[in-house]
Amino acid sequence: MARYIGPKTKIARKFGQAIYGDDKAFEKRNYPPGQHGANKRRGKKSEYAVQLMEKQKAKYTYGVLERQFRNMFKKATSSKGITGEVLLQLCESRLDNVVYRMGIAPTRSAARQLVSHRHITVNGEKVNIPSYQVKAGDVIAVREKSKSLEAIQNSLSNASQVYEWITWNNDKMEGTFVSVPARIQIPEQINEQYIVELYSK
């Protein structure tokens, strides 16, 4: 799989946001990477550069490849509602993202691995496709044999975020994807309008 496995702090510094979660290295050097990183005298970015940067930020945040992202955009375009908002909702409805939001995994890449290794079930059925689109009412759970995994136990004990569109039962190690989140509920700092403008050219 063509996934980005390089230095994550460098990507976070590129966008000026800790898009991969808490990062002490980013906090120390929260300026762009490269030998001129700390130099603030940089030329003004073109409109295209700003739009491209926003698309790349969304792709890195959700761990989606270009073709997948473009396909999601096409799906969002043909759906009812505001295209940019629907695009982010599709990203949030991915199984790996839902597993991450529930606190079963500390990062989206860890969540992707748990799904790929068949540790997660949807409505009682094992699903090993990270891009699987979760629907409202679906029950996501940790497979019975995987409940004792140290990585999952540690992640759940450190999970503190609560999201309005997700419920979680720690005793059963299962949660419900109550509804697709509204844009205001999605905490990611992404300007989806720039992405729509970029793909609409």
Accessible surface in RSA format (square Angstrom, percent):
REM  Atomic radii and reference values for relative SASA: ProtOr
REM  Chains: A
REM  Algorithm: Lee & Richards
REM  Probe-radius: 1.40
REM  Slices: 20
REM RES _ NUM      All-atoms   Total-Side   Main-Chain    Non-polar    All polar
REM                ABS   REL    ABS   REL    ABS   REL    ABS   REL    ABS   REL
RES MET A   1   184.63  95.6 107.93  71.4  76.70 182.6  81.36  69.2 103.27 136.8
RES ALA A   2    79.61  73.2  56.23  86.8  23.38  53.2  68.96  97.1  10.65  28.2
RES ARG A   3    51.31  21.5  34.63  17.7  16.68  39.7  28.71  39.2  22.60  13.7
RES TYR A   4    85.53  39.9  57.18  32.5  28.35  73.8  59.63  44.8  25.90  31.9
RES ILE A   5   159.90  91.0 129.30  96.3  30.60  73.7 133.13  95.9  26.77  72.6
RES GLY A   6    28.27  34.9   0.00   N/A  28.27  34.9  20.51  56.3   7.76  17.4
RES PRO A   7    82.45  60.1  69.24  63.1  13.21  48.0  81.46  67.3   0.99   6.1
RES LYS A   8    75.22  36.7  69.69  42.8   5.53  13.2  50.85  45.8  24.37  26.0
RES THR A   9    30.32  21.6  29.15  29.6   1.17   2.8  14.71  19.8  15.61  23.6
RES LYS A  10   108.92  53.1 106.71  65.5   2.21   5.3  54.51  49.1  54.41  58.0
RES ILE A  11    12.43   7.1  12.43   9.3   0.00   0.0  12.43   9.0   0.00   0.0
RES ALA A  12     1.00   0.9   1.00   1.5   0.00   0.0   1.00   1.4   0.00   0.0
RES ARG A  13    19.13   8.0  18.09   9.2   1.04   2.5   0.09   0.1  19.04  11.5
RES LYS A  14    80.31  39.2  71.23  43.7   9.09  21.6  44.75  40.3  35.56  37.9
RES PHE A  15    19.72   9.9   0.13   0.1  19.59  51.0   3.25   2.0  16.47  47.1
RES GLY A  16    46.49  57.3   0.00   N/A  46.49  57.3  21.90  60.1  24.58  55.1
RES GLN A  17    50.06  28.0  46.26  33.8   3.80   9.0  22.55  48.0  27.51  20.9
RES ALA A  18    42.25  38.9  21.63  33.4  20.63  46.9  22.33  31.4  19.92  52.8
RES ILE A  19    17.99  10.2   4.65   3.5  13.34  32.2  11.05   8.0   6.94  18.8
RES TYR A  20    57.03  26.6  37.42  21.3  19.61  51.0  40.36  30.3  16.67  20.5
RES GLY A  21    31.77  39.2   0.00   N/A  31.77  39.2  28.87  79.2   2.90   6.5
RES ASP A  22   152.88 107.1 117.51 117.0  35.38  83.6  37.64  88.6 115.24 114.9
RES ASP A  23    27.11  19.0  20.92  20.8   6.19  14.6  12.41  29.2  14.70  14.7
RES LYS A  24   169.32  82.6 162.86  99.9   6.46  15.4 105.99  95.4  63.33  67.5
RES ALA A  25    46.62  42.9  39.15  60.4   7.46  17.0  43.47  61.2   3.15   8.3
RES PHE A  26    19.17   9.6  19.17  11.9   0.00   0.0  19.17  11.6   0.00   0.0
RES GLU A  27   120.14  69.0  96.83  73.3  23.31  55.5  42.78  82.7  77.36  63.2
RES LYS A  28   173.90  84.8 140.24  86.0  33.67  80.2  91.29  82.2  82.61  88.0
RES ARG A  29   119.66  50.2 119.50  60.9   0.15   0.4  28.09  38.4  91.57  55.5
RES ASN A  30    94.43  65.1  77.96  75.3  16.47  39.7   2.06   5.0  92.37  89.3
RES TYR A  31    65.13  30.4  63.04  35.9   2.10   5.5  38.31  28.8  26.82  33.1
RES PRO A  32    42.30  30.8  42.30  38.6   0.00   0.0  42.30  34.9   0.00   0.0
RES PRO A  33    33.60  24.5  24.05  21.9   9.55  34.7  24.31  20.1   9.29  57.7
RES GLY A  34    58.99  72.7   0.00   N/A  58.99  72.7  38.79 106.4  20.20  45.2
RES GLN A  35   168.37  94.2 120.14  87.8  48.23 114.8  48.38 103.0 119.99  91.0
RES HIS A  36   112.51  61.5 108.82  75.6   3.68   9.4  81.01  83.5  31.49  36.6
RES GLY A  37     1.65   2.0   0.00   N/A   1.65   2.0   0.06   0.2   1.59   3.6
RES ALA A  38    64.29  59.1  48.57  74.9  15.73  35.8  49.26  69.4  15.04  39.8
RES ASN A  39    61.14  42.2  49.71  48.0  11.43  27.5  22.18  53.4  38.96  37.7
RES LYS A  40   167.34  81.6 140.40  86.1  26.93  64.1 110.91  99.8  56.43  60.1
RES ARG A  41   211.97  89.0 181.26  92.4  30.71  73.1  86.19 117.8 125.79  76.2
RES ARG A  42   130.65  54.9 102.51  52.3  28.15  67.0  55.00  75.2  75.65  45.9
RES GLY A  43    70.89  87.4   0.00   N/A  70.89  87.4  42.73 117.3  28.16  63.1
RES LYS A  44   206.50 100.7 164.88 101.2  41.62  99.1 118.39 106.6  88.11  93.9
RES LYS A  45   114.80  56.0  96.36  59.1  18.44  43.9  54.55  49.1  60.25  64.2
RES SER A  46    67.27  56.8  52.65  70.3  14.61  33.7  54.30 115.6  12.97  18.2
RES GLU A  47   120.87  69.4 107.06  81.0  13.81  32.9  45.85  88.7  75.02  61.3
RES TYR A  48   113.90  53.2 112.55  64.0   1.34   3.5  78.36  58.9  35.54  43.8
RES ALA A  49    33.72  31.0  28.53  44.0   5.19  11.8  31.19  43.9   2.53   6.7
RES VAL A  50    47.07  31.0  45.42  41.1   1.65   4.0  46.58  40.5   0.49   1.3
RES GLN A  51     0.95   0.5   0.95   0.7   0.00   0.0   0.17   0.4   0.78   0.6
RES LEU A  52    58.24  32.4  58.24  41.7   0.00   0.0  58.24  40.9   0.00   0.0
RES MET A  53    47.26  24.5  44.97  29.8   2.29   5.4  32.55  27.7  14.71  19.5
RES GLU A  54    17.76  10.2  17.76  13.4   0.00   0.0   0.00   0.0  17.76  14.5
RES LYS A  55    19.36   9.4  19.36  11.9   0.00   0.0   0.00   0.0  19.36  20.6
RES GLN A  56    42.96  24.0  42.93  31.4   0.03   0.1   4.74  10.1  38.23  29.0
RES LYS A  57    16.22   7.9  16.22  10.0   0.00   0.0   5.68   5.1  10.54  11.2
RES ALA A  58     0.00   0.0   0.00   0.0   0.00   0.0   0.00   0.0   0.00   0.0
RES LYS A  59    33.50  16.3  32.16  19.7   1.34   3.2  14.30  12.9  19.20  20.5
RES TYR A  60    51.94  24.2  46.90  26.7   5.04  13.1  20.77  15.6  31.16  38.4
RES THR A  61     5.58   4.0   1.92   1.9   3.66   8.7   0.95   1.3   4.63   7.0
RES TYR A  62     1.67   0.8   0.51   0.3   1.16   3.0   0.51   0.4   1.16   1.4
RES GLY A  63    17.99  22.2   0.00   N/A  17.99  22.2  17.85  49.0   0.14   0.3
RES VAL A  64     6.27   4.1   0.00   0.0   6.27  15.1   0.26   0.2   6.01  16.3
RES LEU A  65    57.12  31.8  56.17  40.2   0.95   2.4  57.12  40.1   0.00   0.0
RES GLU A  66    57.82  33.2  54.07  40.9   3.74   8.9  52.56 101.7   5.25   4.3
RES ARG A  67   193.81  81.4 187.95  95.8   5.86  14.0  65.53  89.6 128.29  77.7
RES GLN A  68    51.35  28.7  47.96  35.1   3.39   8.1  31.67  67.4  19.67  14.9
RES PHE A  69     0.04   0.0   0.04   0.0   0.00   0.0   0.04   0.0   0.00   0.0
RES ARG A  70   109.14  45.8 109.14  55.6   0.00   0.0  27.90  38.1  81.24  49.2
RES ASN A  71    79.05  54.5  73.22  70.8   5.84  14.1  23.90  57.5  55.16  53.3
RES MET A  72    19.10   9.9  18.00  11.9   1.10   2.6  17.65  15.0   1.45   1.9
RES PHE A  73    20.53  10.3  20.53  12.7   0.00   0.0  20.53  12.4   0.00   0.0
RES LYS A  74   128.42  62.7 120.94  74.2   7.48  17.8  78.15  70.3  50.27  53.5
RES LYS A  75   107.00  52.2 101.53  62.3   5.48  13.0  74.83  67.4  32.17  34.3
RES ALA A  76     0.11   0.1   0.00   0.0   0.11   0.3   0.00   0.0   0.11   0.3
RES THR A  77    79.91  56.8  61.03  61.9  18.88  45.0  60.57  81.4  19.34  29.2
RES SER A  78   100.39  84.8  58.05  77.5  42.34  97.5  53.33 113.6  47.06  65.9
RES SER A  79    46.62  39.4  28.61  38.2  18.02  41.5  20.95  44.6  25.67  36.0
RES LYS A  80   198.11  96.6 176.35 108.2  21.77  51.8 126.26 113.6  71.85  76.5
RES GLY A  81    63.36  78.1   0.00   N/A  63.36  78.1  35.70  98.0  27.65  61.9
RES ILE A  82   120.23  68.4 111.29  82.9   8.95  21.6 117.41  84.6   2.82   7.6
RES THR A  83    30.37  21.6  27.51  27.9   2.86   6.8   5.28   7.1  25.09  37.9
RES GLY A  84     1.62   2.0   0.00   N/A   1.62   2.0   0.81   2.2   0.81   1.8
RES GLU A  85    46.42  26.6  46.37  35.1   0.05   0.1   2.64   5.1  43.78  35.7
RES VAL A  86    19.09  12.6  19.09  17.3   0.00   0.0  19.09  16.6   0.00   0.0
RES LEU A  87     0.00   0.0   0.00   0.0   0.00   0.0   0.00   0.0   0.00   0.0
RES LEU A  88     0.00   0.0   0.00   0.0   0.00   0.0   0.00   0.0   0.00   0.0
RES GLN A  89    33.70  18.8  33.37  24.4   0.33   0.8   4.21   9.0  29.49  22.4
RES LEU A  90    21.95  12.2  21.68  15.5   0.27   0.7  21.91  15.4   0.04   0.1
RES CYS A  91     0.00   0.0   0.00   0.0   0.00   0.0   0.00   0.0   0.00   0.0
RES GLU A  92     0.04   0.0   0.00   0.0   0.04   0.1   0.00   0.0   0.04   0.0
RES SER A  93     5.64   4.8   5.64   7.5   0.00   0.0   2.66   5.7   2.98   4.2
RES ARG A  94     4.14   1.7   4.14   2.1   0.00   0.0   0.56   0.8   3.58   2.2
RES LEU A  95     0.00   0.0   0.00   0.0   0.00   0.0   0.00   0.0   0.00   0.0
RES ASP A  96     1.03   0.7   1.03   1.0   0.00   0.0   0.30   0.7   0.73   0.7
RES ASN A  97     0.89   0.6   0.89   0.9   0.00   0.0   0.85   2.1   0.03   0.0
RES VAL A  98     0.45   0.3   0.44   0.4   0.00   0.0   0.45   0.4   0.00   0.0
RES VAL A  99     0.00   0.0   0.00   0.0   0.00   0.0   0.00   0.0   0.00   0.0
RES TYR A 100    52.31  24.4  46.70  26.6   5.61  14.6  12.67   9.5  39.64  48.9
RES ARG A 101    11.65   4.9   3.96   2.0   7.69  18.3   1.41   1.9  10.24   6.2
RES MET A 102     9.95   5.2   0.00   0.0   9.95  23.7   3.03   2.6   6.92   9.2
RES GLY A 103     8.29  10.2   0.00   N/A   8.29  10.2   8.29  22.7   0.00   0.0
RES ILE A 104     0.59   0.3   0.00   0.0   0.59   1.4   0.00   0.0   0.59   1.6
RES ALA A 105     2.46   2.3   0.18   0.3   2.28   5.2   0.53   0.7   1.93   5.1
RES PRO A 106    91.38  66.6  65.73  59.9  25.65  93.2  74.79  61.8  16.58 103.1
RES THR A 107    47.66  33.9  46.05  46.7   1.61   3.8  43.49  58.4   4.17   6.3
RES ARG A 108    21.59   9.1  17.94   9.1   3.64   8.7   9.53  13.0  12.06   7.3
RES SER A 109    45.60  38.5  36.55  48.8   9.05  20.8  28.94  61.6  16.66  23.3
RES ALA A 110    29.17  26.8  23.54  36.3   5.63  12.8  27.86  39.2   1.31   3.5
RES ALA A 111     0.00   0.0   0.00   0.0   0.00   0.0   0.00   0.0   0.00   0.0
RES ARG A 112    31.46  13.2  31.46  16.0   0.00   0.0  16.85  23.0  14.61   8.9
RES GLN A 113   106.94  59.8 101.68  74.3   5.25  12.5  24.53  52.2  82.41  62.5
RES LEU A 114    20.42  11.4  19.99  14.3   0.43   1.1  20.42  14.3   0.00   0.0
RES VAL A 115     0.00   0.0   0.00   0.0   0.00   0.0   0.00   0.0   0.00   0.0
RES SER A 116    48.30  40.8  34.32  45.8  13.98  32.2  23.17  49.3  25.14  35.2
RES HIS A 117   104.95  57.4  87.43  60.8  17.52  44.8  51.59  53.2  53.36  62.1
RES ARG A 118   116.07  48.7 116.07  59.2   0.00   0.0  31.51  43.1  84.56  51.2
RES HIS A 119    33.46  18.3  33.46  23.3   0.00   0.0  21.09  21.7  12.37  14.4
RES ILE A 120     0.00   0.0   0.00   0.0   0.00   0.0   0.00   0.0   0.00   0.0
RES THR A 121    15.85  11.3  15.85  16.1   0.00   0.0  11.05  14.8   4.81   7.3
RES VAL A 122     4.15   2.7   1.67   1.5   2.48   6.0   1.67   1.5   2.48   6.7
RES ASN A 123    85.08  58.7  57.65  55.7  27.43  66.0  34.08  82.0  51.01  49.3
RES GLY A 124    66.85  82.4   0.00   N/A  66.85  82.4  33.89  93.0  32.97  73.8
RES GLU A 125   122.91  70.6 121.46  91.9   1.45   3.5  41.89  81.0  81.02  66.2
RES LYS A 126   108.32  52.8  81.35  49.9  26.97  64.2  39.72  35.8  68.60  73.1
RES VAL A 127    19.63  12.9  16.34  14.8   3.29   7.9  19.63  17.1   0.00   0.0
RES ASN A 128    56.27  38.8  46.48  44.9   9.79  23.6   0.12   0.3  56.14  54.3
RES ILE A 129    96.11  54.7  95.34  71.0   0.78   1.9  96.11  69.2   0.00   0.0
RES PRO A 130    23.57  17.2  23.57  21.5   0.00   0.0  23.57  19.5   0.00   0.0
RES SER A 131    39.79  33.6  32.62  43.5   7.16  16.5  12.16  25.9  27.63  38.7
RES TYR A 132    69.68  32.5  63.00  35.8   6.68  17.4  45.95  34.5  23.73  29.3
RES GLN A 133    46.17  25.8  40.30  29.5   5.87  14.0  31.92  67.9  14.26  10.8
RES VAL A 134     4.73   3.1   0.00   0.0   4.73  11.4   0.00   0.0   4.73  12.8
RES LYS A 135   133.73  65.2 130.33  80.0   3.40   8.1 102.96  92.7  30.77  32.8
RES ALA A 136    62.52  57.5  36.71  56.7  25.81  58.7  37.06  52.2  25.46  67.4
RES GLY A 137    46.51  57.4   0.00   N/A  46.51  57.4  29.87  82.0  16.63  37.3
RES ASP A 138    16.11  11.3  15.76  15.7   0.35   0.8   0.35   0.8  15.76  15.7
RES VAL A 139    47.30  31.1  46.87  42.4   0.43   1.0  46.87  40.7   0.43   1.2
RES ILE A 140     0.00   0.0   0.00   0.0   0.00   0.0   0.00   0.0   0.00   0.0
RES ALA A 141    14.73  13.5  14.73  22.7   0.00   0.0  14.73  20.7   0.00   0.0
RES VAL A 142     3.45   2.3   0.00   0.0   3.45   8.3   0.00   0.0   3.45   9.4
RES ARG A 143    59.98  25.2  57.91  29.5   2.07   4.9  16.78  22.9  43.20  26.2
RES GLU A 144   132.37  76.0 118.36  89.5  14.02  33.4  63.11 122.1  69.27  56.6
RES LYS A 145   173.57  84.7 143.16  87.8  30.41  72.4  96.62  87.0  76.95  82.0
RES SER A 146     1.79   1.5   0.40   0.5   1.39   3.2   1.39   3.0   0.40   0.6
RES LYS A 147    52.25  25.5  51.93  31.9   0.31   0.7  29.71  26.7  22.53  24.0
RES SER A 148    95.53  80.7  73.59  98.2  21.93  50.5  48.68 103.7  46.84  65.6
RES LEU A 149    66.73  37.2  63.76  45.6   2.97   7.5  66.70  46.8   0.03   0.1
RES GLU A 150   129.82  74.5 122.76  92.9   7.06  16.8  45.74  88.5  84.07  68.6
RES ALA A 151    66.54  61.2  52.95  81.7  13.59  30.9  60.68  85.5   5.86  15.5
RES ILE A 152     0.39   0.2   0.01   0.0   0.38   0.9   0.39   0.3   0.00   0.0
RES GLN A 153    79.22  44.3  75.40  55.1   3.82   9.1  25.06  53.3  54.16  41.1
RES ASN A 154    74.14  51.1  73.48  71.0   0.67   1.6  18.63  44.8  55.52  53.7
RES SER A 155     9.45   8.0   2.24   3.0   7.21  16.6   5.20  11.1   4.25   6.0
RES LEU A 156    19.12  10.6   7.98   5.7  11.14  28.0   7.98   5.6  11.14  30.0
RES SER A 157    90.50  76.5  49.79  66.5  40.70  93.8  52.07 110.9  38.43  53.8
RES ASN A 158   119.45  82.4  92.77  89.6  26.68  64.2  31.11  74.9  88.34  85.4
RES ALA A 159    50.43  46.4  17.19  26.5  33.24  75.6  27.24  38.4  23.19  61.4
RES SER A 160    99.92  84.4  69.12  92.2  30.80  70.9  50.51 107.6  49.41  69.2
RES GLN A 161   128.14  71.7 108.30  79.2  19.84  47.2  35.07  74.7  93.07  70.6
RES VAL A 162   135.31  89.0 107.85  97.6  27.46  66.2 110.79  96.3  24.51  66.5
RES TYR A 163    28.13  13.1  21.44  12.2   6.70  17.4  14.76  11.1  13.38  16.5
RES GLU A 164   140.02  80.4 108.50  82.1  31.51  75.0  52.61 101.8  87.41  71.4
RES TRP A 165     4.87   2.0   3.17   1.5   1.70   4.0   4.33   2.3   0.54   0.9
RES ILE A 166    17.24   9.8   6.34   4.7  10.89  26.3   6.34   4.6  10.89  29.6
RES THR A 167    72.91  51.9  67.77  68.7   5.14  12.2  64.29  86.4   8.62  13.0
RES TRP A 168    69.26  27.8  33.94  16.4  35.32  82.9  35.39  18.9  33.87  54.9
RES ASN A 169    61.76  42.6  55.69  53.8   6.07  14.6  20.68  49.8  41.08  39.7
RES ASN A 170    93.24  64.3  79.26  76.6  13.98  33.7  25.22  60.7  68.02  65.7
RES ASP A 171   141.82  99.3 108.22 107.7  33.60  79.4  34.71  81.7 107.11 106.8
RES LYS A 172   121.99  59.5 115.70  71.0   6.28  15.0  67.12  60.4  54.87  58.4
RES MET A 173    18.40   9.5  18.40  12.2   0.00   0.0  18.40  15.6   0.00   0.0
RES GLU A 174    55.00  31.6  54.50  41.2   0.50   1.2   2.47   4.8  52.52  42.9
RES GLY A 175     3.16   3.9   0.00   N/A   3.16   3.9   3.16   8.7   0.00   0.0
RES THR A 176    40.50  28.8  40.50  41.1   0.00   0.0  20.20  27.1  20.30  30.7
RES PHE A 177     0.00   0.0   0.00   0.0   0.00   0.0   0.00   0.0   0.00   0.0
RES VAL A 178    71.15  46.8  58.38  52.8  12.78  30.8  60.04  52.2  11.12  30.2
RES SER A 179    48.36  40.9  48.36  64.5   0.00   0.0  31.61  67.3  16.74  23.5
RES VAL A 180    67.57  44.5  50.64  45.8  16.92  40.8  50.64  44.0  16.92  45.9
RES PRO A 181     0.00   0.0   0.00   0.0   0.00   0.0   0.00   0.0   0.00   0.0
RES ALA A 182    44.70  41.1  41.13  63.5   3.57   8.1  43.96  61.9   0.74   2.0
RES ARG A 183    52.62  22.1  50.72  25.9   1.89   4.5  29.43  40.2  23.18  14.1
RES ILE A 184   166.33  94.7 132.50  98.7  33.82  81.5 140.87 101.4  25.46  69.1
RES GLN A 185    52.38  29.3  35.35  25.8  17.03  40.5  15.55  33.1  36.83  27.9
RES ILE A 186     7.39   4.2   0.00   0.0   7.39  17.8   0.00   0.0   7.39  20.0
RES PRO A 187    71.01  51.7  40.68  37.1  30.32 110.2  53.24  44.0  17.76 110.4
RES GLU A 188    32.86  18.9  27.98  21.2   4.88  11.6   2.54   4.9  30.32  24.8
RES GLN A 189   128.62  71.9 111.97  81.8  16.65  39.6  44.97  95.7  83.65  63.4
RES ILE A 190     8.02   4.6   1.56   1.2   6.46  15.6   2.76   2.0   5.26  14.3
RES ASN A 191    65.87  45.4  58.20  56.2   7.67  18.5  19.39  46.7  46.48  44.9
RES GLU A 192    30.95  17.8  30.95  23.4   0.00   0.0   6.53  12.6  24.42  19.9
RES GLN A 193    92.17  51.5  92.06  67.3   0.11   0.3  40.60  86.4  51.57  39.1
RES TYR A 194    75.45  35.2  75.45  42.9   0.00   0.0  33.34  25.1  42.11  51.9
RES ILE A 195     0.00   0.0   0.00   0.0   0.00   0.0   0.00   0.0   0.00   0.0
RES VAL A 196    24.67  16.2  24.67  22.3   0.00   0.0  24.67  21.4   0.00   0.0
RES GLU A 197    63.83  36.6  57.68  43.6   6.15  14.7  30.17  58.4  33.66  27.5
RES LEU A 198    20.37  11.3  12.33   8.8   8.04  20.2  12.33   8.7   8.04  21.6
RES TYR A 199    32.55  15.2   7.05   4.0  25.49  66.3   9.97   7.5  22.58  27.8
RES SER A 200    79.64  67.3  41.69  55.6  37.95  87.4  39.49  84.1  40.15  56.2
RES LYS A 201   150.64  73.5  81.11  49.8  69.53 165.5 104.47  94.0  46.17  49.2
END  Absolute sums over single chains surface
CHAIN  1 A    11703.5       9410.3       2293.2       6315.9       5387.5
END  Absolute sums over all chains
TOTAL         11703.5       9410.3       2293.2       6315.9       5387.5
